[in-house]
Amino acid sequence: MPSFDVVSEPDMHEVQNAFDQAIREVRQRYDFQGTDANLEQLDDGFKATANSEERTKAIGTVLEDKFIKRKLSLKYLDTQDAQPAGGQMWLMNIKLKKGLDSPNAKKIVAMIKDEKKLKVTPAIQGDLVRITGKKKDNLQDAMGLLREADLEVALSFKNFRD
């Protein structure tokens, strides 16, 4: 029986490319010269530091621009407010969202069940939603419905099996 998984995970290769481009731009831009501006990659996201709040926010904007150019959704980023980090330095954490949380998974299941003409069955399995159906066309219709939906998380589809 054909199936696919609905997940909320960015393409990590593209995330790395976006980070590399952003760090290159931060190092080369004239307005960041001599300001101790820095962008670091952490396990759960990124950390931007600079000597003023505006420059710290500008580093976050540079990263967002690179995400857009790499066709990554900004819904994967959870940008926090810039905070003083001691001395004259400012710090801003940017979390990278991964996985579907329970409320969003339930919304996806409810959305698919409400659409009566779709002959598919959704099931929550941990941090993903598996959708199965008898025909490949029904699964593609479900993908189309989810792509058009306005959810708080970015969706991607994996493990499409015939």
Phi and psi restraints in degrees (value plus and minus 20) as a CYANA .aco file:
   2 PRO   PHI     -82.5   -42.5
   2 PRO   PSI     126.3   166.3
   3 SER   PHI    -176.8  -136.8
   3 SER   PSI     145.5   185.5
   4 PHE   PHI    -172.6  -132.6
   4 PHE   PSI     143.5   183.5
   5 ASP   PHI    -130.9   -90.9
   5 ASP   PSI     118.0   158.0
   6 VAL   PHI    -121.9   -81.9
   6 VAL   PSI     100.4   140.4
   7 VAL   PHI    -151.0  -111.0
   7 VAL   PSI     149.6   189.6
   8 SER   PHI    -145.3  -105.3
   8 SER   PSI      57.2    97.2
   9 GLU   PHI    -154.8  -114.8
   9 GLU   PSI     106.9   146.9
  10 PRO   PHI     -94.5   -54.5
  10 PRO   PSI     138.9   178.9
  11 ASP   PHI     -91.2   -51.2
  11 ASP   PSI      88.6   128.6
  12 MET   PHI     -85.1   -45.1
  12 MET   PSI     -47.4    -7.4
  13 HIS   PHI     -85.7   -45.7
  13 HIS   PSI     -62.5   -22.5
  14 GLU   PHI     -89.1   -49.1
  14 GLU   PSI     -55.2   -15.2
  15 VAL   PHI     -82.2   -42.2
  15 VAL   PSI     -63.2   -23.2
  16 GLN   PHI     -83.5   -43.5
  16 GLN   PSI     -60.9   -20.9
  17 ASN   PHI     -83.4   -43.4
  17 ASN   PSI     -63.0   -23.0
  18 ALA   PHI     -82.9   -42.9
  18 ALA   PSI     -62.2   -22.2
  19 PHE   PHI     -82.6   -42.6
  19 PHE   PSI     -65.8   -25.8
  20 ASP   PHI     -80.5   -40.5
  20 ASP   PSI     -62.2   -22.2
  21 GLN   PHI     -86.4   -46.4
  21 GLN   PSI     -59.5   -19.5
  22 ALA   PHI     -86.3   -46.3
  22 ALA   PSI     -63.5   -23.5
  23 ILE   PHI     -86.0   -46.0
  23 ILE   PSI     -55.6   -15.6
  24 ARG   PHI     -84.4   -44.4
  24 ARG   PSI     -62.6   -22.6
  25 GLU   PHI     -87.9   -47.9
  25 GLU   PSI     -59.1   -19.1
  26 VAL   PHI     -83.2   -43.2
  26 VAL   PSI     -58.0   -18.0
  27 ARG   PHI     -92.6   -52.6
  27 ARG   PSI     -47.3    -7.3
  28 GLN   PHI    -116.7   -76.7
  28 GLN   PSI     -42.6    -2.6
  29 ARG   PHI     -88.1   -48.1
  29 ARG   PSI     119.2   159.2
  30 TYR   PHI     -86.0   -46.0
  30 TYR   PSI     -57.6   -17.6
  31 ASP   PHI     -91.7   -51.7
  31 ASP   PSI     -29.8    10.2
  32 PHE   PHI    -122.1   -82.1
  32 PHE   PSI     -22.8    17.2
  33 GLN   PHI     -88.0   -48.0
  33 GLN   PSI     110.3   150.3
  34 GLY   PHI      53.2    93.2
  34 GLY   PSI      -1.2    38.8
  35 THR   PHI    -133.5   -93.5
  35 THR   PSI     -14.5    25.5
  36 ASP   PHI      37.6    77.6
  36 ASP   PSI      10.9    50.9
  37 ALA   PHI     -92.1   -52.1
  37 ALA   PSI     113.7   153.7
  38 ASN   PHI    -170.4  -130.4
  38 ASN   PSI     128.0   168.0
  39 LEU   PHI    -148.7  -108.7
  39 LEU   PSI     103.3   143.3
  40 GLU   PHI    -138.1   -98.1
  40 GLU   PSI     127.6   167.6
  41 GLN   PHI    -119.3   -79.3
  41 GLN   PSI     109.0   149.0
  42 LEU   PHI    -130.3   -90.3
  42 LEU   PSI     156.0   196.0
  43 ASP   PHI     -82.0   -42.0
  43 ASP   PSI     -58.0   -18.0
  44 ASP   PHI    -127.9   -87.9
  44 ASP   PSI      -8.4    31.6
  45 GLY   PHI     138.6   178.6
  45 GLY   PSI    -156.2  -116.2
  46 PHE   PHI    -157.5  -117.5
  46 PHE   PSI     139.8   179.8
  47 LYS   PHI    -153.7  -113.7
  47 LYS   PSI     101.4   141.4
  48 ALA   PHI    -126.1   -86.1
  48 ALA   PSI     112.3   152.3
  49 THR   PHI    -153.1  -113.1
  49 THR   PSI     124.2   164.2
  50 ALA   PHI    -180.6  -140.6
  50 ALA   PSI     157.6   197.6
  51 ASN   PHI    -112.1   -72.1
  51 ASN   PSI     -12.8    27.2
  52 SER   PHI    -169.9  -129.9
  52 SER   PSI     137.4   177.4
  53 GLU   PHI     -83.8   -43.8
  53 GLU   PSI     -60.8   -20.8
  54 GLU   PHI     -84.7   -44.7
  54 GLU   PSI     -60.7   -20.7
  55 ARG   PHI     -89.1   -49.1
  55 ARG   PSI     -55.8   -15.8
  56 THR   PHI     -83.6   -43.6
  56 THR   PSI     -63.4   -23.4
  57 LYS   PHI     -85.8   -45.8
  57 LYS   PSI     -54.4   -14.4
  58 ALA   PHI     -85.3   -45.3
  58 ALA   PSI     -56.3   -16.3
  59 ILE   PHI     -83.9   -43.9
  59 ILE   PSI     -61.7   -21.7
  60 GLY   PHI     -81.9   -41.9
  60 GLY   PSI     -58.2   -18.2
  61 THR   PHI     -86.4   -46.4
  61 THR   PSI     -58.3   -18.3
  62 VAL   PHI     -81.6   -41.6
  62 VAL   PSI     -64.3   -24.3
  63 LEU   PHI     -82.8   -42.8
  63 LEU   PSI     -63.0   -23.0
  64 GLU   PHI     -81.8   -41.8
  64 GLU   PSI     -60.9   -20.9
  65 ASP   PHI     -80.8   -40.8
  65 ASP   PSI     -60.7   -20.7
  66 LYS   PHI     -89.4   -49.4
  66 LYS   PSI     -53.4   -13.4
  67 PHE   PHI     -82.7   -42.7
  67 PHE   PSI     -63.3   -23.3
  68 ILE   PHI     -84.7   -44.7
  68 ILE   PSI     -63.1   -23.1
  69 LYS   PHI     -85.0   -45.0
  69 LYS   PSI     -49.6    -9.6
  70 ARG   PHI    -108.7   -68.7
  70 ARG   PSI     -12.6    27.4
  71 LYS   PHI      40.4    80.4
  71 LYS   PSI      17.9    57.9
  72 LEU   PHI    -121.3   -81.3
  72 LEU   PSI     119.4   159.4
  73 SER   PHI     -91.6   -51.6
  73 SER   PSI     121.4   161.4
  74 LEU   PHI     -93.3   -53.3
  74 LEU   PSI     -29.2    10.8
  75 LYS   PHI     -88.9   -48.9
  75 LYS   PSI     -35.9     4.1
  76 TYR   PHI     -95.8   -55.8
  76 TYR   PSI     -37.7     2.3
  77 LEU   PHI    -120.2   -80.2
  77 LEU   PSI     115.5   155.5
  78 ASP   PHI    -139.4   -99.4
  78 ASP   PSI      72.5   112.5
  79 THR   PHI    -103.2   -63.2
  79 THR   PSI     106.7   146.7
  80 GLN   PHI    -115.3   -75.3
  80 GLN   PSI     150.0   190.0
  81 ASP   PHI     -93.5   -53.5
  81 ASP   PSI     129.0   169.0
  82 ALA   PHI     -91.7   -51.7
  82 ALA   PSI     118.4   158.4
  83 GLN   PHI    -151.2  -111.2
  83 GLN   PSI     130.1   170.1
  84 PRO   PHI     -83.8   -43.8
  84 PRO   PSI     117.6   157.6
  85 ALA   PHI    -135.1   -95.1
  85 ALA   PSI      -3.5    36.5
  86 GLY   PHI      81.5   121.5
  86 GLY   PSI     120.6   160.6
  87 GLY   PHI      45.6    85.6
  87 GLY   PSI    -153.5  -113.5
  88 GLN   PHI    -123.2   -83.2
  88 GLN   PSI     -10.8    29.2
  89 MET   PHI    -107.9   -67.9
  89 MET   PSI     127.6   167.6
  90 TRP   PHI    -140.7  -100.7
  90 TRP   PSI     128.3   168.3
  91 LEU   PHI    -150.2  -110.2
  91 LEU   PSI     118.4   158.4
  92 MET   PHI    -156.9  -116.9
  92 MET   PSI     103.0   143.0
  93 ASN   PHI    -111.6   -71.6
  93 ASN   PSI     117.2   157.2
  94 ILE   PHI    -144.5  -104.5
  94 ILE   PSI      87.4   127.4
  95 LYS   PHI    -103.4   -63.4
  95 LYS   PSI     127.3   167.3
  96 LEU   PHI    -124.4   -84.4
  96 LEU   PSI      95.1   135.1
  97 LYS   PHI    -100.4   -60.4
  97 LYS   PSI     111.8   151.8
  98 LYS   PHI    -156.4  -116.4
  98 LYS   PSI     122.0   162.0
  99 GLY   PHI      66.8   106.8
  99 GLY   PSI     130.6   170.6
 100 LEU   PHI    -109.3   -69.3
 100 LEU   PSI     108.7   148.7
 101 ASP   PHI    -103.0   -63.0
 101 ASP   PSI     146.4   186.4
 102 SER   PHI     -79.4   -39.4
 102 SER   PSI     -65.7   -25.7
 103 PRO   PHI     -81.4   -41.4
 103 PRO   PSI     -60.3   -20.3
 104 ASN   PHI     -90.2   -50.2
 104 ASN   PSI     -56.5   -16.5
 105 ALA   PHI     -82.9   -42.9
 105 ALA   PSI     -60.7   -20.7
 106 LYS   PHI     -85.8   -45.8
 106 LYS   PSI     -56.5   -16.5
 107 LYS   PHI     -82.7   -42.7
 107 LYS   PSI     -61.6   -21.6
 108 ILE   PHI     -84.3   -44.3
 108 ILE   PSI     -65.4   -25.4
 109 VAL   PHI     -82.0   -42.0
 109 VAL   PSI     -65.1   -25.1
 110 ALA   PHI     -84.1   -44.1
 110 ALA   PSI     -59.8   -19.8
 111 MET   PHI     -82.4   -42.4
 111 MET   PSI     -61.8   -21.8
 112 ILE   PHI     -92.4   -52.4
 112 ILE   PSI     -58.9   -18.9
 113 LYS   PHI     -88.4   -48.4
 113 LYS   PSI     -51.7   -11.7
 114 ASP   PHI     -88.4   -48.4
 114 ASP   PSI     -49.0    -9.0
 115 GLU   PHI    -101.8   -61.8
 115 GLU   PSI      73.5   113.5
 116 LYS   PHI     -85.9   -45.9
 116 LYS   PSI     -50.3   -10.3
 117 LYS   PHI     -93.1   -53.1
 117 LYS   PSI     -35.7     4.3
 118 LEU   PHI     -99.1   -59.1
 118 LEU   PSI     106.2   146.2
 119 LYS   PHI    -121.2   -81.2
 119 LYS   PSI      42.3    82.3
 120 VAL   PHI    -150.7  -110.7
 120 VAL   PSI     141.2   181.2
 121 THR   PHI    -143.1  -103.1
 121 THR   PSI      95.7   135.7
 122 PRO   PHI    -110.7   -70.7
 122 PRO   PSI     128.2   168.2
 123 ALA   PHI    -167.0  -127.0
 123 ALA   PSI     112.0   152.0
 124 ILE   PHI    -101.0   -61.0
 124 ILE   PSI     107.9   147.9
 125 GLN   PHI    -152.9  -112.9
 125 GLN   PSI      69.3   109.3
 126 GLY   PHI      50.5    90.5
 126 GLY   PSI    -139.8   -99.8
 127 ASP   PHI    -122.3   -82.3
 127 ASP   PSI       7.0    47.0
 128 LEU   PHI    -161.8  -121.8
 128 LEU   PSI     144.6   184.6
 129 VAL   PHI    -139.4   -99.4
 129 VAL   PSI     100.9   140.9
 130 ARG   PHI    -115.0   -75.0
 130 ARG   PSI     110.1   150.1
 131 ILE   PHI    -137.4   -97.4
 131 ILE   PSI     104.9   144.9
 132 THR   PHI    -140.6  -100.6
 132 THR   PSI     132.7   172.7
 133 GLY   PHI    -180.9  -140.9
 133 GLY   PSI     148.3   188.3
 134 LYS   PHI    -101.4   -61.4
 134 LYS   PSI     -48.9    -8.9
 135 LYS   PHI    -141.6  -101.6
 135 LYS   PSI     125.1   165.1
 136 LYS   PHI     -82.7   -42.7
 136 LYS   PSI     -55.3   -15.3
 137 ASP   PHI     -83.1   -43.1
 137 ASP   PSI     -58.1   -18.1
 138 ASN   PHI     -83.6   -43.6
 138 ASN   PSI     -59.4   -19.4
 139 LEU   PHI     -86.2   -46.2
 139 LEU   PSI     -58.4   -18.4
 140 GLN   PHI     -87.6   -47.6
 140 GLN   PSI     -55.1   -15.1
 141 ASP   PHI     -84.4   -44.4
 141 ASP   PSI     -59.2   -19.2
 142 ALA   PHI     -85.0   -45.0
 142 ALA   PSI     -59.2   -19.2
 143 MET   PHI     -82.4   -42.4
 143 MET   PSI     -63.2   -23.2
 144 GLY   PHI     -81.1   -41.1
 144 GLY   PSI     -62.4   -22.4
 145 LEU   PHI     -80.9   -40.9
 145 LEU   PSI     -63.4   -23.4
 146 LEU   PHI     -90.6   -50.6
 146 LEU   PSI     -53.3   -13.3
 147 ARG   PHI     -86.2   -46.2
 147 ARG   PSI     -55.8   -15.8
 148 GLU   PHI     -99.6   -59.6
 148 GLU   PSI     -38.8     1.2
 149 ALA   PHI     -88.9   -48.9
 149 ALA   PSI     125.3   165.3
 150 ASP   PHI    -121.7   -81.7
 150 ASP   PSI      72.0   112.0
 151 LEU   PHI    -127.8   -87.8
 151 LEU   PSI     144.9   184.9
 152 GLU   PHI     -95.9   -55.9
 152 GLU   PSI     -32.9     7.1
 153 VAL   PHI    -137.6   -97.6
 153 VAL   PSI     132.9   172.9
 154 ALA   PHI    -104.3   -64.3
 154 ALA   PSI     117.4   157.4
 155 LEU   PHI    -128.4   -88.4
 155 LEU   PSI     126.3   166.3
 156 SER   PHI    -157.0  -117.0
 156 SER   PSI     139.4   179.4
 157 PHE   PHI    -138.5   -98.5
 157 PHE   PSI     114.0   154.0
 158 LYS   PHI    -155.0  -115.0
 158 LYS   PSI     145.8   185.8
 159 ASN   PHI      34.2    74.2
 159 ASN   PSI      26.7    66.7
 160 PHE   PHI     -91.8   -51.8
 160 PHE   PSI      97.8   137.8
 161 ARG   PHI    -143.0  -103.0
 161 ARG   PSI     118.9   158.9
